Amino acid sequence: MSPQSIAEPLYVLIYTHEATRLPARQSNSIGIYVFSITPSDKAIIDIGANLTHESFANDFEDVIHRAGQANINHMIITGSDVEDSHKAATLATENSDLFSATAGIHPHYAEQYSDDAATALLKLLELDVVKAVGETGLDFFRDISPREKQIKSFRAHLEIAEKTNKPLFLHQRESHDTFLSVLKEHRQSVGRVVVHCFTDTAAALHDYLALDCYIGITGWICDERRGAHLLDCVSSIPLDRLLIETDAPYLMPRNLRPKPKTRRNEPCNLPWVLNAVASARPETVAELATATTDNAVRFFSLQK
C-alpha cells in the first residue's frame, strides 16, 4: 500500500506501564499514528464538564458510573447561563462529594446578561458548592453574541468575582488581545483565574502565565489536526498551574480507540487528556495525576 492510497491516518493503541515512555502521538512516513495510554491508579478531577447538557439527560447515571470506573473522583459542572448554573448548583448540592459547580454566562449567551441575571448569579455564588465565577470571557470565533455585549458581560463577571472573592473560570477563543486587555484591568483585584480549554498559541500562553493564570487542557491536545501545537508548548506550563478537563460533551479526544459510536465526550475520557499531557512533559502519568488533582483542590477550594 502506498502512502498516497491512505485517505485517513491509521491508529494503533498501546497500553503501557509507567516505566515505558512512549509519546502519546508519533507518526511515520505512511501516516500511521501511534497513541499510548498508561492506566493510573491515581484519582483525577475533571475541572470542566457540561453535565447539564441535554445529551446526558437519558443516561446520566451511566455517565457518572463510567467516570467512576475511570477514577474520576470529582467533577466541576460548568454553568453557561443563569438557568444552567441553577441546574449545576442543584446537582452539586445533591452530591457535593462528587460534584461542584460554577455560575456564569458563557460569551455565546452574553446578550442574556442583565442586572437581574447578575443578582441571580450572586445568589448562586453564596452557595459553598458553587466554586467559581464563569464560564465567562470572549469568543470572537463564532460571534454568536455581539462583541460589545460579550465585553460588557465579561467585565461584569470580573466585578462579580471581586465582590465574591471566588475564582474565575474563563473562556477565550480568537479574542486574545481584547481578552488580555480586559483581564489585565482587573487582575490585581480578583483572585485565582483559570483560562479553561486553552487552545491558543505559545505566545498567548506566556501572556496568561505572566498574569499567574492556571491553564486548563482538554482533548484538543489529542487532535493531530488542530492540537499538535499544544504538545509543543504544554511543557511551558508550571506544574502548579496545570489543570485537566474534558469540556464534555464537547472535544472528545480524537485518539480514542476503539472509535466510539457517538461523538459525545464524557468525563471518563479524561485519562486520554492526562496521557497526552504526560507525553509532552517530564512527569509520569501518576505524577501528573497527583499534581493536577492537588491544583484543582487548591484552585476550587475543594475538600480532599
Steps between C-alpha positions, in 0.01 A plus 500: 500500500647833400483812720282666239236229535430581866206737525501512880777437753515154654502475878656256742424507872764376743448457874824551688636491851634815666859407422432501126529853365335474160374828360124534483520591134763400249476439127703336230537568129178325401281687745461243777436674832590305814330596825588366841297522819627410844239390753550672836360414838506868598165678525460803273265798484316626192496878547254566215207276408171627356296230671174696481512466121191336354707218350552358850132504597422138414806324641640735763554227759685282248724793410586555866561128549744494210674804646546314825643200318754733340603627847341844461423582861365854456349706221447875474169553318519807279226762510449664161197722572279576800265205450787264435687630804196425716496143368872460563462630855211260562704200389792612714276551802352152460844336484770736623751217541500443125397835351569869533366773272579833340254781437521734205396592149702365208595762239270327251211604726636841599183671380324334793704703748293752699475640851254221584742241363781647711279482810421135428868414450597674823236299685634176356855595589397519865474121492808312615465248215525778239875536485573747220365786286449393141505379243566849372738669259506574129440294187564685175518176300126459466379844613170348608452802725614844384852579613399807697249288695767241568742759633231654721408161645866406551569821690192444715614147589841634598324742735294213642821309568634804685185516714483129580873425523446186298729385218430560132430231240579665168442431131703656218489417133634716217484803732835500676594868471169635628466223758848568636443875514175464698647239732805716572275785613359281779779252569623667818153505654388143428629175641584176322437480124491202265500542124305184432514296181820669388552462123697811408864569418815475707510880509148517643592234754796711610272803543261307727778347705647847546168591667532193725208320336436130522463323166239234419589241236232296320482232232604766249855386579407155365401638159777448247334750264447798729676432829853388415636841600379438856736204527780743425405762759331312786838441660521878554216489751634493858395177667306687768293688238391202289142369498326239284142478378273338243259786421251216450293450290736695273858436388511123510865388468551399136743228603236294683521138390290308435324787329178583691164471329409849618684831489380589848792544735480382862705552818617137475721610209711728720786245529566548128559869560722420796710260293538744213622767739739252664648411161620859461631559853767345724252376762347154498127448461471427873694813592281714276185339639608596851609851403191591297275365774682704763477806275124454454448457874693821564342700217138413581545470880386137497509257788766233449 
